[in-house]
Amino acid sequence: MGNEIRIDDLASPVLNDIQKMGIDYGETVHTELSVEAVCEAAIAATGLSDFGPEDFRERLQVQLDSINADPDRTGLGRMLAFGDDLKYAVNRLRIRDLLKQHPEILDIKIEKPVIVIGLPRSGTTNLVNLLAADSRFRSMPLWESYEPVPDPREEIPADGVDPRWTRCQGQWEAMQAGAPFIAAMHPMNPDHVHEENELMAPDFSNYNIEWVARVPEWRDYYLAQDQTPHYEYMKTVLQILQWYRPRERWVLKSPQHLEQIGPLMSVFPDATIVVTHRDPVAVVQSTITMLTYGARTAYKSTKPEWYRDYWTDRIGRLLDSSLRDRHLLPADRTVDVFFHEYMADEVGTLQRIYDAAGIEFTDEAKAEVAAYQDAHPRGKEGRVVYDLRGDFSVTPEEVRTRYTDYMNTFPVQIEVK
């Protein structure tokens, strides 16, 4: 097992050499964060030019304006933002091109998926990876989510390793070097099962950017828009992935779905929904520690209190929306999973999910799950020790007052006192 990790420089980071080099380099580069710059770079990278419906430009403009308006963003942070948007624009071009060549992809059925929704840092990642260990399920590893359509100009090398996997592994190694505690808080290795809202990113509409930038303007814009078209876009990309590697049933997960239950059920009406529940204070302290730690290279100042205030409220918005729309979930295909019960009995929890989904939890599936558990023991990369009072000048009780309605509705076990 890994050791306990205490990050004691959140407010005044002590940078390692790689972080210093990255920041210094970023200040030597002029990064133009504009819609045209992103689109022109994507066209140059792919040789394609048909982005499909042009409405994405408005959404991309709002995202870029939000980052451009923040003078605290470092040159490196601007480079990273441009790189993300370029990746998504490239993916959009390739998705569009593939669908023009193979319109039959749009006839592929995505039937009866099992979808895990719940707060970030509430066990959703562990749970979806356990489900995905069952080889009957189709899941989406990180490397595939980053580049759902391969570059048609690339060939699989003699070793059989997809170039997309190799690129993702390189990014993971760079992340570990530049932010060495990330592995303990949120593994991003290529085979790690990722969230499907990544597939909405080429349509430039999801909440992902909130995890890498301080963009309340984007949050307000995004929450004011009907997200159903972007969930339809995500389903289209799932059809593409199914076309490449067919399986019968998908297993998916994203905390974003908590505030988009209407669009989710509209697009996947026959889904089995797994709702995870955890003490929101445990979620907040984990989230804000991770994001404040990650801000040391993207921003000139880490502003722990900003993350405290923003994410205390953001988690509250997710929960409020989930309470508002709870009635839209199918009663006979919804499984509530409480974190403390899941930690005490992972296999029993899986059995309840399989029963609700109408799938036999076979001996073979149990063996595959057990093999995954053996290979991924809890705390393998170390356990982060959190300190709300010392790092964020707030008590657990003060944070918890934001979640009174949720706590009165679901009997979550209080973890942080």
C-alpha positions, 0 to 999 in steps of 0.5 A: 500500500502507498503511504499517506500523502499530505500536501502542505503547500496548497496556498504557496506552492513549492514547485519542482523543477519540471513545474518551473520549466513548464511555467518558464517555457509557457511565458515565452510562447504567445497562445492565441485563444480564439475560435479561428486559431483553434479551427485553423490548427485543427484543419492543418492537423487533419487535412479536413475542413467540414466541422458540421453544424456551426453552432459549436463556435458560439460555445467554444467562444464562450469557453475561450472568452472565460479563459481570456478574461482571467489575467491570473492564467499562466502562459502554460495554462493558456497553452494547455487550454488551447491544446485541449480545444485543438484536440476536441476540434480535431476529433470533431472533424474526424467524427464528421468525416467518418460519419459521411463515409459510413452513415450506417453507423447511425443505425447502430443501437445503444441498448439498455446501458448501465449508467453510474451517476453520482458526485465526483469522488464518491466511488463512481470511478471505482464502481464503473471500473469493477463493472467494466472488468466483466468482459461482456460489458463495453466500456470506454478506456481513457485513450479511446475517449481522447481520440474516438476516431483514429487518424486514418493516416496512422497504422498500427505498428508491429507491436500491435499497440494503438498509437492513441494508447501510446500518446495517452500513456505519454500524457499520463507520464507527463502528468505524473512528472508535472503533478506527482500526487495526481496518481493518488487522487485521480488515476489517468492511465490509458486503460482507466475507464473514463467518463462519456461526457468527454465525448460531448467535448467535440461539441464543446458542451459539458462541464469538463472545463470547470475542472481545469479552469476558473470559468464561472461564466461558462458554468452559467452559460452551460447550465442555461442551455438544453443539453439534450442535443449534446447528449445526442452527440455523445450517443452518436460517438458511442455508436462509432465506438460500438462500430469499431468494437462491438459489445452488447451492453455499455457501462457508462458513468459521469457525475455531470448526469446528476444535473442532466437527468432529463437529457440523459433519460431522453437519450437513453430511456431504457438505461439502468441508473446507479446513483452513488451517495456520499457525505458531500463534505468528503467530496468537497475536500477531495475535489478542492484539494485536487484542483488547488494542487493542480492550479500551481502551474495553470495559474499564477496564484492557487487561491484555495478559498476560490476553489472552496467557495466555487466547488462547495456551491457547484456540488450543491447545484449538482445535488439540488438538480438531482433532487429536482429531477429524481422523479425522472429516473425509472423506479425499477431500474434505479439502484442507490449505492451508499459509499460506506455500504459499497466500501464494506461490500463491493460484490454485494453492491454489484449483485444489486446492480446486475439484478436491476439490469436483468443481467446474470452475475456469472461465476466468470464475471465474478472471477473477472471482478476479483482479478481487477480487485486484486490488481488494484488494491485500495490506496495503491498509489497512496492516500491523501490526507485532507485538512479543510480547516488548515488549508481552506479556513472552513469547518466541515459543519460550515460546508455541510450547511449547503447540503441540508436538503440532500442530507435530509433526503438520503441517509449518507454517513457523515465521514468528515467531522 
